């Protein structure tokens, strides 16, 4: 099956795009790719994710970075709380945007390395997923650096 090219909506006033996708019935299989990185947090959902030639199960709190032009899709099997929707919080951005922010600074080398690893897709640990979902805790330097290292590469 060939993935379709998804053309993302872009605003001239924004460097990145975000989607708060809420689906009552299911997360449908939609095999696609696009030239942007995609960071997706999936909530209240259990199912299977397909990224490149990798397939694996996902559950509540699944946090994944998908590289540019890497075909991918999710498909749900069930909701955790039946009365609430499946949720996919999706952030799209370009490599150039993030590299402009980091500016080659030594402090951001781990972030740049994470982007390189993200070309093949990264699944972040449950600990990292929980950390990014807790807005009440301020991001300390140690929390930020631990986010980049608690991930595994899809092969």
Secondary structure, 3 states (H helix, E strand, C coil): CCCEECCCCCCCCCCCEEEEEEECCCCCCCCEECCCEEEEEEECCEEEEEECCEEEEECCCEEEEECCCCCEEEEEEECCCCCCCEEEEEEEECHHHHHHHHCCCHHHHHHHHHHHHHCCCEEECHHHHHHHHCCCCCCCHHHHHHHHHCEEECC
